[in-house]
Amino acid sequence: MNDLRDTLGVAFSVVVWPFLLYVFPRYWRNARGLHADTPPPGWPLTLATWRAFARVWPVIALSFIVAIPFVFVAQFTKDGSVPFAIAMVVLACVALVWFIAVPAVILFNRPRFLVAPHHRSLPGWLAERRGAPVPPTPEPTKPPRWHLAPR
C-alpha cells in the first residue's frame, strides 16, 4: 500500500510542480490570480477567511515548489546517505514554514516579505475580525473566470 501511495504522490508532484512554477510568478506580480475582495461563487466561509487564503497561497505554493524536488531525492536515495540527510533537513525547514509562517501570515499578515506585494497592506485575519479597515487591492490583470461571470 505504501508503494502505491508513494507512486501516486510522485506522479501527482510531476504534474503539480511545473504548474506551480508557471503560476507562482504571475500571482506574485498580480498578473493572474486571486483577488482579495471576490471569492469564488459558493465560498462557504467569511470574506476575511478568503482574504487570508489569498494572502497565504504564495507561501504554500513556494513551500511545495521547494519541497517536491527534495522529496524526490529522499524517495530515490538510500536512507542514511548524504543526499537523503540534506533532503530531510530541507523538508524539516519546509515543515517549520508550515507550522510557523503559514499561521503567522493567516492570522497577522506577518512577515510581510512572504506576502505578495499587492496583499501586504491587508490586515491579518484577527485584525479584520476585530474590525480593522481593509484597503482596496488592485484587480489582477487576468482574473479568475468567476470574476467575469454575471452575478
C-alpha positions in Angstrom: 0.0 0.0 0.0 2.8 2.4 0.8 4.4 1.8 -2.6 1.1 2.7 -4.3 0.9 5.9 -2.2 4.4 6.9 -3.0 3.9 6.2 -6.7 0.8 8.3 -6.8 2.5 11.1 -4.8 5.4 11.2 -7.2 3.1 11.2 -10.2 1.0 13.9 -8.7 4.0 16.1 -8.0 5.4 15.7 -11.5 2.2 17.4 -12.7 1.9 20.0 -9.9 5.5 21.2 -9.8 5.5 22.7 -13.3 2.1 24.2 -12.8 3.2 25.9 -9.6 6.4 27.2 -11.3 4.2 28.7 -14.1 1.5 30.2 -11.8 3.6 31.5 -8.9 5.4 34.4 -10.5 2.3 35.6 -12.3 0.4 35.6 -9.0 3.3 37.4 -7.2 3.2 40.2 -9.9 -0.7 40.3 -9.7 -0.8 39.4 -13.4 -3.0 36.4 -12.8 -4.7 35.0 -9.7 -6.9 35.5 -6.7 -8.5 38.9 -5.8 -8.9 39.5 -2.1 -12.4 41.0 -2.5 -14.1 38.5 -4.7 -14.2 34.9 -3.5 -15.5 32.2 -5.9 -19.2 31.6 -6.0 -20.3 29.4 -3.2 -17.4 30.2 -0.9 -18.8 28.9 2.4 -16.6 30.9 4.7 -16.3 34.6 5.5 -14.7 37.2 3.3 -11.9 37.6 6.0 -11.1 33.9 5.6 -11.0 34.3 1.8 -8.5 37.2 2.1 -6.4 35.1 4.5 -6.4 32.3 1.9 -5.4 34.7 -0.9 -2.6 36.0 1.3 -1.2 32.6 2.3 -1.4 31.0 -1.1 2.1 32.1 -2.2 3.7 30.7 1.0 2.0 27.3 0.4 2.9 27.3 -3.3 6.5 28.2 -2.7 6.9 25.6 0.0 5.7 22.9 -2.4 8.0 24.3 -5.1 10.9 23.9 -2.8 9.8 20.6 -1.2 8.9 18.5 -4.3 12.5 18.1 -5.6 13.8 17.2 -2.2 11.0 14.6 -1.8 12.2 13.0 -5.0 15.8 13.0 -3.6 14.6 11.4 -0.3 12.5 8.9 -2.2 15.2 7.7 -4.6 18.3 7.6 -2.4 19.3 5.2 0.4 18.4 6.0 4.0 21.4 7.4 5.8 23.2 8.8 2.7 24.3 12.4 2.5 21.7 13.4 -0.2 19.0 11.8 1.9 20.1 13.7 5.0 20.2 17.0 3.1 16.8 16.3 1.7 15.4 15.6 5.2 16.9 18.9 6.6 15.3 20.9 3.8 12.0 19.1 4.3 12.2 19.9 8.0 12.7 23.6 7.2 9.6 23.4 5.0 7.7 21.9 7.8 8.8 24.8 10.1 7.5 27.2 7.5 4.2 25.4 7.5 3.9 25.4 11.3 5.2 28.9 11.9 4.9 31.1 8.8 1.6 29.9 7.5 -0.3 30.7 10.7 1.5 34.0 11.1 0.6 35.1 7.6 -3.0 34.0 8.0 -3.6 35.5 11.5 -1.3 38.6 11.4 -0.2 39.1 7.8 3.4 38.9 9.0 6.2 38.5 7.9 5.4 40.8 5.0 8.1 39.6 2.7 6.2 36.2 2.4 3.1 38.0 1.3 2.6 39.1 -2.3 3.2 42.8 -2.7 -0.4 43.6 -3.6 -1.7 42.0 -0.4 0.8 43.4 2.1 -1.4 46.3 3.1 -4.3 44.0 4.2 -4.8 43.4 7.9 -4.4 39.9 9.3 -7.4 37.7 9.9 -7.6 38.5 13.6 -7.4 42.3 13.0 -10.0 42.1 10.2 -12.4 40.1 12.5 -11.9 42.9 15.1 -13.0 45.5 12.6 -9.8 46.8 11.1 -10.4 48.7 7.8 -9.5 46.7 4.7 -7.9 48.8 2.0 -8.8 48.1 -1.6 -6.4 45.8 -3.5 -5.8 46.0 -7.3 -7.6 43.6 -9.5 -5.3 41.1 -11.2 -4.6 41.7 -14.9 -6.1 38.3 -15.8 -8.6 37.5 -13.0 -10.1 34.0 -12.5 -13.1 33.1 -14.6 -15.6 33.6 -11.8 -14.8 37.4 -11.8 -16.2 37.5 -15.4 -19.3 35.5 -14.6 -22.6 37.5 -14.2 -23.7 37.7 -10.6 
